[in-house]
Amino acid sequence: MAASLQKIISGRYAGRNVPIALVLPDGGRLALSAAPEVEVVARTWRGLKALASPAMGTLARAYVRGDIDFTGGAKRILSIAESLVGDIAHGHDTLREKYRLWKHQRRPNRANIQHHYDVSNAFYRLWLDERMVYSCAYFERDDASLDDAQLAKLDHICRKLRLEEGQRFLDIGCGWGGLILRAAEKYGVRATGITLSKNQFEHVKREIAARGLGSRVEVRLQDYLDLPDGESYDRIASVGMFEHVGVARFPKYFGTIRRVLAPGGLVLNHGITHNTMHDASLGSGIGDFVEEYVFPGGELTQLHRVIEGMAAQGLEAIDAEALREHYARTLWHWTERLEANAEAARREAGEERFRVWRIYLAGSAHAFDRGWLSLWQILAGRPLPDGRLPHPATRRYMYP
């Protein structure tokens, strides 16, 4: 069996000059190029089998389970892994994908969110910025630090929404509170954040108290579907949250936003989309890996379907900005910071979870670099009864 697998591997990669040295379970070494850059260690024969017939999702599972390992950083190994796999066909709307989405529509959002976010605040603090902003940063300068870029992103959102003192501002999926705290402290709004993560909820409550913002900032452990009918907001943001919603729930999601958004009010939806038409998931088993280990219940779609979903509920899109390259940079920052704090991350979350997050963050960064995924900020509004939606004639107001 082992000899057969080695023969398959040697034949598969012969002449391709893949810059790795494969370390076999029995200690043997098989160089796949004249000058290997990294070692890929097959710790078990199951890991060797994954390398003999690779797919990106299969290799990610093998790494998480400890069947394979590698030296060096995740950024380099991801590009090498793609060369091992070859062309990646993305996932179309197969029966398997339809079943996965059917399950997604029936699972409670709370359980999915808590699976992803309630690891521990200490774990996330190891690799996020000082404000613990878990979404795409905005790099205004090439030399911007992650902390600077995340603050720039918060201000970019606040300027797009034209936040002003006294406005009622809602952040759907507020994370660790970076946006609502910034919006209240710098722009003077009365901010409400909602989240389904208990860890995030407790963290934001402590931050509100520590900053003396109890009269202007509120956080709730609440689903967006449970927002009361009587509430109304001048501005709404949803940042890195709608990936959890699912296309089938767009009517409820955007319908709820319109219901609680005051006429003439603005909403900014910030989220990940597919770049290829008609694909339902990333190919080569990547989508299945993410569903199983990272984002149960997550679903991505194309930009036009997001705008269509808004329009169907009476929200008029007035601006859209692509931040694909910004998210690739953000994710590589996170990956490098996690790798730099690997031992602390292992102590906090365990070996398997550390591996899940390392390969997920690096894999996501690679996907944005390759253009498989994008990130869009869509600014929309609820028109006034006469059909007008007042907003500046140019984008100059968005930039300092």
C-alpha positions in Angstrom: 0.0 0.0 0.0 2.7 2.5 1.0 4.9 1.6 -2.0 1.9 2.0 -4.3 1.0 5.4 -2.9 4.6 6.6 -3.2 4.6 5.4 -6.8 1.4 7.3 -7.5 2.8 10.5 -6.0 6.1 10.2 -7.9 4.2 9.7 -11.1 1.6 12.5 -10.5 4.2 15.1 -9.8 7.0 14.0 -12.1 8.5 16.8 -14.1 6.3 19.5 -12.5 9.1 20.8 -10.3 6.9 21.3 -7.2 9.2 22.9 -4.6 8.5 20.5 -1.7 10.2 17.5 -0.1 7.7 14.9 1.0 8.6 13.2 4.3 6.9 9.8 4.4 5.4 8.2 7.5 8.3 5.7 7.7 10.8 8.6 7.7 11.7 8.3 4.0 12.1 11.5 2.0 10.9 12.1 -1.6 12.0 15.4 -3.2 9.6 16.6 -5.9 12.0 19.2 -7.2 15.8 19.8 -7.3 15.5 22.6 -4.8 12.7 22.1 -2.3 11.5 25.2 -0.4 9.4 23.5 2.3 8.8 20.0 3.7 5.4 18.4 3.7 5.2 15.7 6.3 2.8 12.8 5.8 2.4 11.7 9.4 0.1 8.8 8.5 -0.7 6.7 5.5 -4.1 8.5 5.4 -2.2 11.7 4.9 -0.1 10.2 2.2 -3.3 9.1 0.5 -4.6 12.7 0.6 -1.4 13.8 -1.2 -1.7 11.1 -3.8 -5.1 12.3 -4.9 -5.3 15.9 -3.6 -8.1 18.5 -3.4 -7.8 21.7 -1.4 -10.5 20.6 1.0 -9.0 17.1 1.4 -5.6 18.6 2.2 -7.1 21.1 4.6 -8.9 18.2 6.5 -5.7 16.2 6.5 -3.8 19.1 8.1 -6.5 19.8 10.7 -6.5 16.1 11.7 -2.8 16.0 11.9 -2.3 13.5 9.1 -0.1 16.0 7.2 2.0 18.9 8.4 4.3 21.5 6.7 7.2 23.7 7.4 7.3 27.5 6.8 4.4 29.8 6.6 0.9 29.1 5.4 1.0 31.8 2.7 3.7 29.9 0.7 2.2 26.5 1.3 -1.2 27.6 -0.1 0.2 28.6 -3.4 2.1 25.3 -3.6 -1.0 23.4 -2.6 -2.9 24.9 -5.5 -0.1 23.7 -7.9 -0.5 20.2 -6.4 -4.2 20.2 -7.0 -4.3 21.9 -10.5 -7.2 23.8 -11.9 -9.9 24.4 -9.3 -13.5 24.0 -10.6 -15.9 25.9 -8.5 -19.1 24.5 -7.1 -22.2 24.7 -9.1 -25.8 24.2 -7.9 -25.5 20.4 -7.5 -27.9 18.2 -5.5 -25.4 18.1 -2.7 -25.2 21.9 -2.7 -29.0 22.2 -2.7 -29.1 19.8 0.3 -26.5 21.8 2.2 -28.4 25.1 1.6 -31.7 23.4 2.6 -30.1 22.4 5.9 -28.8 26.0 6.3 -32.2 27.4 5.9 -33.5 25.3 8.8 -30.6 25.7 11.3 -30.9 28.3 14.0 -28.6 31.3 13.4 -27.7 31.4 17.1 -26.0 28.0 17.1 -24.1 28.8 13.9 -22.9 32.1 15.2 -21.8 30.8 18.6 -19.9 27.9 16.9 -17.8 30.5 15.0 -17.4 33.3 17.4 -17.6 31.8 20.9 -14.1 30.3 20.8 -12.8 32.7 23.4 -12.1 36.4 23.4 -8.5 35.7 24.3 -8.0 33.6 21.2 -9.3 36.3 18.9 -7.3 38.9 20.7 -4.1 37.1 19.7 -4.5 38.0 16.0 -7.1 40.8 15.6 -6.3 44.5 16.0 -6.5 46.4 19.2 -10.2 47.1 18.7 -10.9 43.5 17.8 -12.5 44.3 14.5 -13.2 41.0 12.7 -13.9 42.2 9.2 -12.1 43.6 6.2 -9.8 46.5 7.0 -9.2 49.6 4.8 -5.6 50.3 3.8 -5.4 54.0 2.9 -1.5 53.7 2.7 0.8 50.9 1.7 2.6 51.1 5.0 -0.6 51.2 7.2 -0.6 48.9 10.2 -3.6 46.6 10.8 -4.6 48.9 13.7 -4.5 51.9 11.5 -6.4 50.2 8.6 -9.2 48.9 10.9 -9.7 52.4 12.3 -9.7 53.8 8.8 -12.4 51.2 7.9 -14.6 52.2 10.8 -14.3 55.9 9.8 -14.9 55.1 6.1 -18.2 53.4 7.1 -19.2 56.3 9.3 -18.5 58.8 6.6 -20.4 56.8 4.0 -23.4 56.8 6.3 -22.9 60.5 7.0 -23.3 59.9 10.8 -24.1 63.0 12.8 -24.7 63.8 16.4 -28.0 62.6 17.7 -28.8 60.1 15.0 -30.1 56.6 15.9 -27.6 54.1 14.6 -28.0 50.3 14.5 -25.1 47.8 13.9 -26.5 44.4 13.0 -23.9 41.8 14.1 -21.8 44.3 16.0 -18.9 41.9 16.9 -16.7 43.2 19.7 -18.2 46.7 19.4 -15.6 48.5 17.4 -18.0 50.3 15.1 -20.7 51.4 17.6 -18.1 52.6 20.1 -16.3 54.6 17.4 -19.6 56.0 16.0 -20.7 57.1 19.5 -17.4 58.6 20.6 -16.4 60.4 17.4 -19.7 61.1 15.6 -22.0 61.5 18.5 -24.7 59.0 17.5 -26.9 57.0 19.8 -25.8 53.5 18.9 -27.3 50.1 19.3 -25.4 46.9 18.5 -26.9 43.4 18.3 -25.1 40.1 18.3 -25.8 36.4 18.8 -22.4 35.7 20.4 -22.4 35.7 24.2 -18.7 36.3 24.3 -19.0 39.4 22.1 -22.0 40.6 24.1 -20.2 40.5 27.4 -17.1 42.1 26.0 -19.1 45.1 24.5 -21.0 45.6 27.8 -17.7 45.9 29.6 -16.4 48.4 27.1 -19.5 50.5 27.2 -19.2 50.7 31.0 -15.4 51.4 31.0 -15.9 54.3 28.5 -18.8 55.8 30.3 -21.1 55.4 27.3 -24.1 53.8 29.0 -26.4 56.7 28.1 -25.5 56.6 24.3 -24.6 53.0 23.5 -26.5 49.8 24.0 -25.7 46.2 23.1 -28.2 43.4 23.0 -28.0 39.6 22.6 -30.6 39.6 19.9 -31.3 38.2 16.4 -32.1 40.8 13.7 -35.4 39.0 13.1 -36.4 40.0 16.7 -36.0 43.7 16.3 -39.3 45.3 17.6 -41.7 46.8 15.2 -41.7 50.1 17.0 -38.0 50.8 16.7 -36.7 53.1 14.0 -33.1 54.0 13.1 -31.6 56.8 10.9 -28.6 54.7 9.9 -27.9 51.0 9.9 -24.7 49.0 9.2 -24.3 45.3 8.7 -20.6 44.5 8.5 -19.4 40.9 7.9 -22.7 39.4 9.0 -24.9 38.8 6.0 -22.7 35.8 4.9 -24.6 34.0 7.7 -28.0 34.9 6.3 -28.4 32.9 3.1 -30.1 33.9 -0.2 -33.4 32.3 0.8 -33.6 34.6 3.8 -32.8 37.8 1.9 -36.5 38.9 1.9 -36.6 38.7 5.7 -33.1 40.2 6.2 -33.5 43.2 3.9 -37.2 43.4 4.7 -36.4 43.8 8.4 -33.7 46.4 7.6 -36.3 48.4 5.6 -38.9 48.0 8.4 -36.6 49.6 11.1 -34.9 52.1 8.8 -36.5 55.6 8.9 -37.6 57.0 5.5 -34.6 58.8 4.0 -32.3 56.7 6.1 -29.2 54.9 4.9 -27.9 51.3 5.3 -24.4 50.0 4.5 -24.1 46.2 3.8 -20.5 45.0 4.0 -20.0 41.4 3.0 -18.3 38.7 0.9 -19.5 37.7 -2.5 -18.5 35.2 -5.2 -16.7 36.6 -8.2 -17.7 33.9 -10.6 -21.3 33.7 -12.0 -23.7 31.0 -10.8 -21.2 29.3 -8.4 -22.7 28.2 -5.1 -19.4 27.4 -3.3 -15.6 27.4 -3.7 -14.4 24.3 -5.6 -12.0 21.5 -4.8 -13.8 20.8 -1.6 -13.1 24.2 0.0 -16.7 25.0 0.5 -17.4 21.7 2.2 -14.4 22.2 4.5 -15.5 25.7 5.6 -19.1 24.5 6.2 -17.9 21.6 8.4 -15.2 23.3 10.4 -15.6 27.0 10.3 -18.9 28.6 9.1 -21.7 26.1 9.5 -24.7 27.6 7.7 -22.7 30.1 5.8 -23.7 30.9 2.2 -22.1 33.3 -0.4 -23.7 34.7 -3.5 -23.0 37.2 -6.3 -23.1 40.9 -6.1 -26.1 41.3 -8.4 -28.2 39.0 -6.2 -27.4 41.2 -3.1 -28.5 44.4 -4.9 -31.5 42.6 -6.3 -32.4 41.4 -2.8 -32.2 45.0 -1.5 -34.3 46.4 -4.3 -37.0 43.7 -3.9 -37.5 45.1 -0.3 -37.6 48.7 -1.3 -33.9 49.6 -0.6 -32.3 51.7 -3.3 -28.5 51.1 -3.9 -26.7 54.3 -4.4 -23.0 53.2 -4.1 -20.9 50.1 -4.2 -17.2 49.7 -3.5 -15.1 46.6 -4.0 -12.5 45.9 -1.3 -11.1 42.6 -2.5 -7.5 43.5 -2.3 -8.0 45.1 1.1 -9.5 41.8 2.5 -6.6 39.8 1.1 -4.2 42.0 3.0 -6.3 41.9 6.1 -6.5 38.1 6.1 -2.7 37.8 5.6 -2.2 40.1 8.5 -4.4 37.9 10.6 -2.7 34.7 9.4 0.8 36.1 10.2 -0.3 37.3 13.6 -1.9 33.9 14.4 1.3 32.1 13.3 3.4 34.5 15.4 1.3 33.6 18.4 1.0 29.9 17.6 1.9 28.5 21.0 -0.4 30.9 22.9 -3.2 30.1 20.4 -2.7 26.3 20.9 -2.9 26.8 24.7 -6.1 28.9 24.4 -8.0 26.9 21.8 -6.3 23.5 21.4 -4.3 22.1 18.6 -7.1 21.2 16.2 -8.9 24.6 16.5 -5.6 26.4 16.0 -5.0 24.4 12.8 -8.6 25.1 11.6 -8.2 28.8 12.0 -4.7 28.9 10.5 -5.7 27.1 7.3 -9.0 28.9 7.1 -7.5 32.4 7.4 -4.7 31.6 5.0 -7.0 29.8 2.6 -9.4 32.8 2.6 -6.6 35.2 1.9 -5.5 33.0 -1.0 -9.0 33.0 -2.4 -9.2 36.8 -2.3 -5.8 37.1 -3.8 -6.8 34.8 -6.7 -10.1 36.6 -7.3 -12.4 33.8 -6.4 -14.0 35.9 -3.8 -14.7 39.6 -3.4 -15.8 42.0 -0.7 -18.4 44.7 -1.4 -19.7 47.7 0.6 -23.1 48.5 -0.7 -24.7 51.8 0.4 -28.4 51.9 0.1 -31.4 53.8 1.5 -35.1 53.8 2.1 -36.6 56.5 -0.1 -38.9 59.2 1.2 -42.6 58.8 0.4 -42.2 61.1 -2.6 -39.4 58.8 -4.0 -36.5 61.1 -3.2 -33.4 59.7 -1.4 -31.3 62.8 -0.5 -27.5 62.2 -0.7 -24.5 64.1 -2.0 -24.0 64.3 -5.8 -20.4 63.1 -5.6 -18.3 60.7 -3.4 -16.1 63.5 -2.1 -17.8 63.4 1.3 -16.5 59.8 1.9 -12.9 60.9 2.0 -11.1 63.0 4.5 
